Amino acid sequence: MMIKLGIFCGGRSDEHEVSVLSAGSVIEAINKAKYEIAVVYITRDGYWYATKQLDCPISQLPESGEPVQPSFKPGQSGLLTLDQGEFWPLDVVFPLLHGPYGEDGRLQGLLDWCNLPYIGSDVAASALGMNKHLSKIIFAQNRLPQVDYLVGSSNAADLVAKSEEQIGYPCIVKPVNLGSSIGINRANEREELVQAIQTAQKFSGQVIIEKFILAREIECAVMGNERPEASSLGEIVHGSAFYDYETKYSDNSAQLIVDAALPPESKEEIQKMALAAYQALGCKGLARVDFFYEEKGNKIYINEINTLPGLTKYSMYPKLWEHKGVNYSELIDRLVELALNR
């Protein structure tokens, strides 16, 4: 029997375009003999449109798709078309919505309410993973080393004063609740720091200011529920000041190395830390954990965790599992199985 899978993408966050790219990659790679697929596109305004025609461009669904909403009727898990009142049953959802309203627990809570199983972490773990401040607190409680940082929501002048006293230059400024390097900037002096804070505050009420260190950027993919597995380690090599949005998705200038050259003991330690972070937040299904590696002294710092990592053709997560012998189609099968088992 074919599994009825809903692929949800788009959404109201600033990571809308990345979500659509991820969905396109999944649709291209999935074994279509195993799944009856409904693609659900959520517009930037929050309207839902769906189709079962996989050759229809996602961006055209508002014109050619069916307006839908999840069914709230007990015992009826799936979608309702708003024009015809037709019911489309779903066995499981792949919520490929990055950032707020998709990755932060809000969509997960809605799916729980509708009794729809879904790939990935539950409400609590999703919310903690999306909030960089809260996840940093949990990392610290689990003795996972991090670079020096401060968090604030006051005006730029106050944050500049605190940062100059506690962090210094250069530093990295980030929104607390966003991914894909959106709203992130490096500051080398006061004027740049003011501008970086103001930019980050456009995306999030709180901002994080971190000490910049000259380090290699290492990523580890994790998959599983109660007994998660860690992948081999990937490395991001780029020529920009940091791994920004354009480098990730636009100019293709970053090099993704899927078997990072590190001392064996450092590789093992990063994998252990990735699993520790995953379990500390209570993650399920999948996540990508990012690290900084300082070659001088072999120092390792956890950076952040992504509970719904990008799955575009440029993304590290599927590449790392492919390196371990799990191709993209098999990866989707395993994630679906984990969701249904949970």
FENMOJO-V647947 format. One record per residue. PHI is phi in degrees with one decimal (999 if undefined). OMEGA is omega as a letter, one per 20 degrees, with the letter a starting at -180 (* if undefined). NEAR is the number of other C-alpha atoms within 12 Angstrom. Layout:
# FENMOJO-V647947
((PHI OMEGA NEAR) (PHI OMEGA NEAR))
This chain:
# FENMOJO-V647947
((999 a 8) (-72.6 r 14) (-85.3 r 22) (-85.4 a 30) (-114.3 r 42) (-99.3 r 40) (-100.9 a 43) (-97.6 a 47) (-152.5 a 49) (89.1 r 43) (98.6 a 35) (-92.5 a 29) (-88.5 r 31) (-74.1 r 32) (-98.8 a 36) (-52.5 a 36) (-66.1 r 32) (-63.6 r 37) (-59.8 a 45) (-64.4 r 39) (-63.0 r 31) (-60.6 a 36) (-61.5 r 41) (-60.7 r 31) (-67.9 r 27) (-64.6 r 38) (-60.7 a 38) (-67.7 a 20) (-90.0 a 24) (-66.6 r 28) (-77.1 a 22) (-73.6 r 22) (-78.2 a 14) (-98.3 a 17) (-129.5 r 28) (-98.8 a 27) (-106.3 r 35) (-119.1 r 41) (-92.4 r 44) (-111.6 r 51) (-104.7 r 45) (-103.6 a 41) (-72.3 r 31) (-63.5 r 25) (-90.6 r 16) (93.7 r 23) (-84.9 a 23) (-106.1 r 31) (-134.2 a 38) (-137.8 r 40) (-150.9 r 34) (-107.0 r 27) (-91.5 a 20) (-73.6 r 28) (-87.9 r 18) (-82.5 r 21) (-57.4 a 23) (-58.0 a 37) (-64.9 a 29) (-94.8 a 23) (-63.4 r 30) (-59.5 r 25) (-92.9 a 17) (-114.0 a 18) (-90.3 r 29) (-97.3 r 31) (-65.3 a 28) (-136.5 r 31) (-147.8 r 31) (-68.0 r 36) (-79.9 r 27) (-100.9 a 19) (-76.9 r 17) (-55.0 r 13) (81.0 a 14) (-124.4 a 20) (-96.5 a 30) (161.2 a 38) (-117.6 r 40) (-113.4 r 28) (-78.6 a 24) (-78.8 a 20) (-79.3 a 13) (-103.2 a 12) (69.8 a 15) (-81.5 r 18) (-101.7 r 22) (-110.1 a 30) (-68.8 r 28) (-131.2 r 35) (-90.5 a 34) (-159.7 a 38) (-119.1 r 44) (-105.2 a 47) (-84.9 a 52) (-86.7 r 46) (-107.9 a 49) (-89.6 r 47) (83.1 a 44) (-57.1 a 37) (72.8 r 36) (-138.7 a 43) (-106.4 a 48) (-100.6 r 37) (102.4 a 33) (-67.5 r 28) (-67.0 r 39) (-60.7 r 35) (-64.2 r 25) (-63.5 a 26) (-66.2 r 34) (-60.9 a 25) (-59.7 a 23) (-89.6 r 28) (58.1 r 26) (-109.3 r 36) (-60.7 a 35) (-146.8 r 43) (-76.0 r 47) (105.4 a 50) (-74.0 a 48) (-80.5 a 37) (-58.4 a 30) (-63.2 a 26) (-64.6 r 35) (-64.2 a 43) (-64.6 a 35) (-66.2 a 35) (-66.8 a 48) (-73.4 a 39) (-90.8 a 36) (-60.4 r 38) (-67.0 a 33) (-65.4 r 26) (-65.5 r 36) (-64.0 r 34) (-62.6 r 24) (-66.8 r 28) (-58.6 a 32) (-63.2 r 25) (-63.0 r 16) (-98.3 r 21) (58.3 r 16) (-93.9 a 29) (-64.8 r 28) (-136.6 r 31) (-71.4 r 31) (-62.2 a 25) (-154.8 r 33) (-140.1 a 34) (-124.4 r 35) (-155.9 r 29) (-131.9 a 27) (-81.1 a 20) (-69.3 a 19) (-60.2 a 29) (-62.0 r 20) (-65.3 r 17) (-66.0 r 32) (-61.6 a 35) (-60.7 r 20) (-64.9 a 24) (-66.0 a 34) (-64.3 r 27) (-78.8 a 16) (-102.8 a 19) (-111.7 a 29) (84.6 a 27) (-116.3 i 26) (-73.4 r 25) (-144.1 r 36) (-115.5 a 42) (-114.3 a 46) (-133.0 r 47) (-67.2 a 39) (-70.4 a 40) (-116.3 r 43) (-161.8 r 42) (-129.3 r 41) (58.0 r 38) (61.6 r 32) (-75.1 r 35) (78.1 a 33) (-99.4 r 38) (-144.1 r 34) (-98.4 r 35) (-121.3 r 31) (-106.2 r 23) (-157.8 a 19) (-60.3 a 23) (-62.3 r 17) (-65.4 r 22) (-65.9 r 37) (-59.7 a 30) (-64.2 a 27) (-65.8 r 34) (-64.0 a 42) (-63.2 r 30) (-65.6 a 25) (-62.4 a 35) (-70.5 r 32) (-69.4 a 22) (-104.6 a 28) (-154.5 r 33) (-64.0 r 24) (-106.2 r 31) (-127.9 r 40) (-113.0 r 44) (-115.5 a 44) (-115.5 r 37) (-66.2 r 30) (-81.4 r 29) (-125.5 r 30) (-82.4 a 20) (-147.7 r 27) (-81.9 a 33) (-103.5 a 36) (-114.6 a 42) (-128.2 r 46) (-129.8 r 48) (-88.6 r 48) (-124.1 r 46) (-143.1 r 42) (139.4 r 33) (-107.9 a 30) (-72.5 a 21) (-123.8 a 18) (-70.0 r 27) (-114.8 r 27) (-105.2 a 36) (-80.9 r 38) (-66.2 a 39) (-101.1 r 43) (-106.4 r 40) (-132.7 r 34) (-100.3 r 35) (-116.1 a 25) (-148.9 a 23) (-103.3 a 17) (-83.3 a 19) (-62.5 r 23) (-157.5 a 31) (-81.1 a 34) (-89.8 a 29) (-60.9 a 27) (-62.4 r 22) (-65.8 a 25) (-69.8 a 30) (-123.1 a 28) (-109.5 a 16) (-96.5 r 16) (55.7 a 21) (-85.1 r 19) (-79.9 r 26) (-104.5 r 24) (-101.8 r 28) (-98.8 a 27) (-94.8 r 29) (-145.2 a 26) (-61.8 r 27) (-81.9 a 20) (-134.0 r 26) (-58.3 a 19) (-53.4 a 15) (-68.3 r 14) (-71.8 r 25) (-57.8 a 29) (-63.1 a 19) (-66.3 r 27) (-63.9 r 40) (-62.7 r 32) (-63.4 r 27) (-66.9 r 37) (-62.3 r 44) (-66.7 r 38) (-64.2 r 30) (-65.3 r 45) (-57.7 a 46) (-76.0 r 34) (-63.6 r 28) (-83.9 a 37) (79.1 a 31) (-69.8 r 42) (-137.7 r 41) (81.0 a 44) (-154.3 r 52) (-168.6 r 45) (-120.5 a 47) (-113.2 a 45) (-107.7 a 37) (-134.5 r 38) (-109.3 r 33) (-123.5 r 35) (-92.4 a 23) (-65.0 r 19) (-70.9 a 12) (87.8 a 10) (51.0 a 19) (-89.0 a 26) (-120.8 r 36) (-128.3 r 37) (-76.5 r 42) (-99.0 a 42) (-162.9 r 46) (-122.4 r 48) (-118.2 a 48) (-77.1 r 51) (-133.1 a 50) (-65.5 r 45) (-58.5 r 42) (-124.7 r 42) (-77.8 r 30) (-67.2 r 25) (-93.0 a 28) (-81.1 a 37) (-74.9 a 41) (-54.9 r 44) (-66.4 r 41) (-66.5 a 34) (-65.7 r 34) (-73.5 r 35) (-61.6 r 24) (-62.9 r 22) (-92.7 r 22) (94.9 r 15) (-107.9 a 21) (-73.5 a 21) (-58.4 a 30) (-62.9 r 26) (-65.8 r 21) (-60.5 r 33) (-60.5 r 38) (-58.9 a 28) (-67.4 r 24) (-66.8 r 39) (-62.5 r 37) (-61.4 r 28) (-62.2 r 28) (-65.8 a 31) (-69.8 r 26) (-66.7 a 19) (-69.8 * 21))
